[in-house]
Each structure stands twice: as C-alpha cells, then as structure tokens.
Amino acid sequence: MTFKRMYLSIWLGVLMGSASCSSTDKKPDDLAEVRKATPMVDPVLQDNPLARRLNNPSSMPTVPPAGAKISYSQVNITEKVLAMTFDDGPHPTLTPKLLDILKARNIKCTFFVIGKSAKAYPNIIKRMIAEGHEVANHTWTHASLTSRSDAQIRNELQMSEDALVAVANYRPHLIRPPYGAINTRIKQLMFSEFGYSTILWSVDPQDWRRPGVSVVTSRLVNGAHPGAIMLAHDIHPPTIEAMPSMFDQLLAKGYQFVTVSQLLNMEKANMPVGVVIRPAVPVDSKDPTPLPQ
C-alpha cells in the first residue's frame, strides 16, 4: 500500500509539472494575441482628441445655384456653417499636407488655384477634385486685375481655366481676384463672359504676413461666424501648421465646413419662396481693401 501511494504521488507530481510547463509555454503566445488585439491609435487623434470630431458631409449641390449673385464675401444664413478657402496653390509639398489634414476630418474646402501652378502639379489638382474639394480660378499668373486691360484679364482667366480642363477635365465656376483688387466693372465682365461669381471673404487672418501659428489660428477661430467665407493661403508653412487646431476648435464649437458653391446653395435654399435674385446687381457687401502687391 505504501509503494502504491508513493507511486501515485510521483505520478500526480509529474502530471502537475507537465501542466505547469504547458501553461508557461503558452504564455508568450497569449501575450502576442493580446498585443494583436490592441487597436492602433491614429497619431493625429492621439495628439489632439478633438480630431475625433468629423465634419458632416453636405448634400448641397457642388456648383453655384441658378441665379447666383455677381459677388459674395459671405452669405446670409443662421446655421453654423462656413466655407474655408485657400489661395495661391497648389504648392508641391504644403498642399498635400493640407489635403491630409482635411481628409482626416472629412472637411471639404475651396481652392483658388493659380493656373501656372495647376499645370505644373496636375496630380494635386486631381487629388483635390477626387476628394470632394472645389477648385476655382485665381488667374494664370496671380495678376492684379485692376491693373490689366480687358484683353489681359480675359487671357488670364481663359489660360487658367484651360489648364484645369486639360489636367482634370474640370471647369471652374468661381473667381477670386488676386490681392482682392477688383471693381464692379471687372466683376461684371467676369460674370457675363465666363459665368464666374467673384468670391471675396469675410474673415482674413493675414497669414501671408506670417504672424505666427497661434495668431493665425486665433484669428480664424474668433472670426468664424455663420455664412463666413474664410481666407488663407496653402503656400505658407505656418498656415498649414495652424490648420489642425483651427479646424478642431471650430468643429468642437459645432461649425460645419462646406465648399463655397455649397454655401451659396444654402443661402438660396433659405430664401423665402418668390424671392428673385438679380445676378447683375452688385451685392451690398463692401469689397475688401486690396492687399499690398
């Protein structure tokens, strides 16, 4: 009996040791599975939790409404919706960075591009369009229109439009005059001959002066209002650095971003039935003072 008990004790000890070894052997695999199950954290979201707030896509048309006015610097709506616009691109490295920022937040903007740059960087233009952004005319050479003849103005606009058609089969519907240099006569020429509404702005952070990332951010955030058309330039590094915080702060405040044409459609949709828009009549909004050239 003693021998049998001793034998049984040894046999149980072997079994327990084997089970212990087996458990130890599986431990690294178990840890590996745990590691695999841990979700990756997007660096953008990790750096700024507000980036988790995404822009809601708009169902408004992506071209100006029938009866669009000759000129806009903002639109008359009460919803917390605005249009962010960028001038003077595309830039070969900064514009793609900006597009990444916009894509992460599902934000659609309007790019007023220089024709020569559009021709030089066709893939960036194609990406803008593929990702739902609006592309508009900013002349061929960034010319001050008030210092050009009518023939030169027509050439600047046509060459820029032709470049967009050539690289992306895309015809722009809007124009922003470089430096904000414009008058009623030139607005009428561009509207009647090209079908372009002139788009100015109601919020200008003067980022071209490079006042600093935090200043650009605060000027845009503090200036935002329903129906605003906000101006910036995608050719200055500090401007691109300011964009993530600016977008995230405004999204956190409940603002939504649309293209300029969608904003124009929102204004028309809010008008009472029976209101007639007379496109050839200049709007009351005062044109901005032209920027230094």
C-alpha positions in Angstrom: 0.0 0.0 0.0 2.9 2.3 0.9 4.5 1.6 -2.5 1.3 2.2 -4.4 0.7 5.5 -2.6 4.3 6.6 -3.3 3.9 5.7 -7.0 0.6 7.6 -7.2 2.2 10.6 -5.6 5.0 10.6 -8.1 2.6 10.2 -11.0 0.5 13.1 -9.8 3.6 15.3 -9.4 4.7 14.5 -13.0 1.2 15.5 -14.3 1.2 18.8 -12.4 4.6 19.7 -13.5 3.7 18.9 -17.1 0.6 21.1 -16.9 2.7 23.9 -15.4 5.2 23.7 -18.2 2.4 23.7 -20.8 0.9 26.8 -19.2 4.3 28.5 -19.3 4.9 27.5 -22.9 1.6 29.1 -24.0 2.1 32.4 -22.1 4.2 34.2 -24.8 1.6 33.2 -27.4 -1.2 34.5 -25.2 0.6 37.8 -24.8 1.2 38.0 -28.6 -2.6 37.6 -29.1 -3.3 40.4 -26.6 -0.8 42.6 -28.5 -2.5 41.9 -31.8 -5.9 42.8 -30.3 -4.8 46.2 -29.1 -6.1 48.8 -31.6 -3.7 51.1 -33.2 -4.1 54.8 -32.3 -4.0 57.3 -35.1 -1.2 59.8 -34.3 -3.5 62.7 -35.3 -6.1 61.6 -32.8 -3.6 60.8 -30.1 -2.0 64.3 -30.4 -5.4 66.1 -30.4 -8.5 64.3 -29.2 -10.7 67.0 -30.8 -9.7 65.5 -34.2 -12.2 62.7 -33.4 -14.9 65.2 -34.3 -15.5 64.8 -38.0 -17.2 67.2 -40.4 -20.6 66.1 -41.7 -20.7 65.9 -45.5 -23.1 68.3 -47.1 -25.8 67.2 -49.6 -26.0 70.6 -51.2 -25.0 70.8 -54.9 -21.4 71.4 -55.7 -21.9 74.1 -58.3 -23.3 77.5 -57.8 -27.1 77.8 -57.8 -29.1 79.2 -60.7 -29.3 82.9 -60.2 -26.1 83.1 -58.2 -25.1 86.7 -57.5 -22.3 88.5 -59.1 -20.2 88.7 -55.9 -20.0 87.3 -52.4 -17.9 88.0 -49.3 -20.2 85.9 -47.1 -23.8 84.5 -47.2 -26.8 85.2 -45.1 -27.6 82.0 -43.1 -28.1 81.3 -39.4 -26.7 77.8 -39.3 -23.2 77.3 -38.0 -21.8 76.5 -41.5 -18.9 78.3 -43.2 -16.5 77.9 -46.2 -12.8 77.7 -45.7 -10.8 78.8 -48.8 -7.2 78.6 -49.8 -5.4 80.8 -52.3 -2.3 80.7 -54.5 -1.6 77.0 -54.7 -1.1 74.3 -55.4 2.2 74.0 -53.5 4.1 70.8 -54.3 4.6 69.8 -50.6 2.4 72.0 -48.4 -0.9 71.4 -50.3 -0.7 67.6 -50.0 -0.1 68.1 -46.2 -3.2 70.2 -46.1 -5.2 67.7 -48.0 -4.1 65.0 -45.5 -5.4 67.3 -42.6 -8.7 67.8 -44.4 -9.1 64.1 -45.3 -8.7 63.1 -41.6 -11.6 65.3 -40.7 -13.8 64.8 -43.8 -13.6 68.6 -44.4 -14.3 69.9 -47.9 -12.7 73.3 -48.9 -12.4 75.5 -51.9 -9.0 76.1 -53.5 -8.5 79.2 -55.7 -5.6 78.0 -57.7 -3.1 79.7 -60.0 -3.3 78.3 -63.5 0.5 78.0 -64.0 0.8 76.1 -60.7 -2.1 73.9 -61.6 -0.4 73.0 -64.9 2.8 72.2 -63.0 1.2 70.0 -60.4 -1.7 68.2 -62.1 -1.8 65.3 -59.7 -2.5 67.6 -56.8 -5.4 69.1 -58.7 -6.7 65.7 -59.5 -6.5 64.7 -55.8 -8.4 67.9 -54.7 -11.2 67.0 -57.1 -11.2 63.3 -56.2 -11.5 64.1 -52.5 -14.5 66.4 -53.0 -12.9 69.8 -52.8 -13.9 72.7 -55.1 -11.3 74.2 -57.4 -11.7 77.8 -58.6 -9.9 80.3 -60.8 -7.2 82.6 -59.3 -5.9 83.8 -62.7 -2.9 82.3 -64.7 -0.1 84.4 -63.1 -1.7 85.9 -59.9 -2.2 89.1 -61.8 -3.8 92.2 -60.3 -6.8 92.6 -62.5 -7.4 96.3 -61.8 -4.0 97.0 -63.4 -4.7 94.9 -66.6 -6.6 95.6 -69.8 -9.8 93.8 -70.6 -7.9 91.7 -73.1 -5.3 90.7 -70.5 -8.0 89.9 -68.0 -9.7 87.6 -70.5 -6.3 85.9 -71.2 -5.5 85.4 -67.5 -8.9 83.8 -66.8 -9.0 81.7 -70.0 -5.5 80.3 -69.7 -6.2 79.3 -66.1 -9.5 77.7 -66.9 -7.9 75.9 -69.9 -5.2 74.4 -67.6 -7.8 73.0 -65.2 -9.8 71.5 -68.1 -6.6 70.0 -69.5 -5.2 68.4 -66.3 -8.5 67.3 -64.8 -11.4 67.9 -67.2 -12.7 70.4 -64.6 -14.3 73.7 -65.4 -14.3 76.3 -62.5 -17.3 78.3 -61.7 -15.8 80.9 -59.3 -13.1 83.5 -59.4 -11.1 85.2 -56.7 -9.2 88.3 -57.8 -5.6 88.2 -56.6 -4.9 90.7 -53.8 -8.7 91.4 -53.7 -8.1 94.0 -56.4 -11.4 94.3 -58.1 -14.1 96.7 -59.2 -17.8 96.4 -60.3 -17.0 96.7 -64.0 -14.5 93.8 -63.9 -16.8 91.7 -61.8 -19.5 92.2 -64.5 -17.1 91.3 -67.2 -16.1 88.0 -65.5 -19.7 87.2 -64.7 -21.2 87.9 -68.1 -18.3 86.4 -70.2 -17.1 83.5 -68.0 -20.1 82.9 -65.7 -17.9 83.5 -62.7 -19.2 84.8 -59.4 -16.5 86.8 -57.7 -15.7 85.4 -54.3 -14.1 87.6 -51.7 -14.0 86.9 -47.9 -15.3 88.0 -44.5 -12.5 86.6 -42.3 -8.8 87.3 -43.1 -6.1 86.1 -40.7 -3.5 87.9 -42.8 -1.5 84.7 -42.8 0.6 86.0 -45.7 2.3 88.3 -43.2 3.3 85.1 -41.2 2.2 86.5 -37.8 2.7 83.1 -36.2 0.8 79.8 -36.0 -1.2 80.7 -32.8 -2.2 84.1 -34.3 -3.5 82.6 -37.5 -5.4 80.0 -35.5 -7.0 82.5 -33.1 -7.9 85.0 -35.9 -9.8 82.3 -37.8 -11.4 80.8 -34.7 -12.5 84.1 -33.3 -13.6 85.5 -36.7 -15.8 82.5 -37.7 -19.5 83.1 -38.0 -22.5 81.5 -39.8 -22.1 82.0 -43.5 -18.5 83.1 -43.3 -16.1 82.8 -46.2 -12.7 82.5 -44.6 -9.4 83.1 -46.3 -5.9 81.5 -46.0 -3.1 80.5 -48.3 -1.7 77.0 -48.7 1.8 78.2 -49.7 3.0 79.3 -46.2 4.2 76.6 -43.7 2.9 78.3 -40.6 -0.6 78.4 -42.1 -0.6 74.6 -42.6 0.6 74.2 -39.0 -2.3 76.3 -37.8 -5.0 74.3 -39.6 -5.4 71.2 -37.4 -6.1 73.2 -34.2 -8.2 75.7 -36.1 -10.4 73.0 -37.6 -10.7 71.1 -34.4 -11.7 74.1 -32.3 -14.4 75.1 -34.8 -15.7 71.6 -35.1 -15.8 71.5 -31.3 -17.9 74.7 -31.4 -20.4 73.0 -33.7 -19.3 74.5 -37.0 -19.5 72.5 -40.2 -17.4 73.2 -43.3 -18.7 73.2 -46.9 -17.4 74.4 -50.3 -18.2 77.9 -51.4 -20.7 76.7 -54.0 -22.5 74.6 -51.3 -22.6 77.7 -49.1 -24.2 79.7 -51.9 -26.8 76.9 -52.4 -27.5 77.0 -48.6 -28.3 80.7 -48.8 -30.6 80.2 -51.8 -32.4 77.3 -50.1 -33.1 79.5 -47.0 -34.7 82.3 -49.1 -38.5 82.7 -48.9 -40.5 81.4 -51.9 -40.9 84.0 -54.6 -37.7 85.9 -53.9 -35.9 86.7 -57.2 -32.1 87.0 -57.3 -30.9 89.6 -59.8 -27.4 88.4 -60.7 -26.3 91.5 -62.5 -26.9 93.8 -59.5 -23.8 94.1 -57.3 -24.3 93.0 -53.7 -24.2 95.4 -50.8 -21.1 93.8 -49.2 -18.2 96.2 -49.3 -15.2 94.9 -51.2 -12.1 94.4 -49.1 -9.2 96.8 -49.3 -6.8 95.3 -51.9 -3.7 93.7 -50.3 -0.2 95.2 -50.9 1.3 93.9 -54.2 
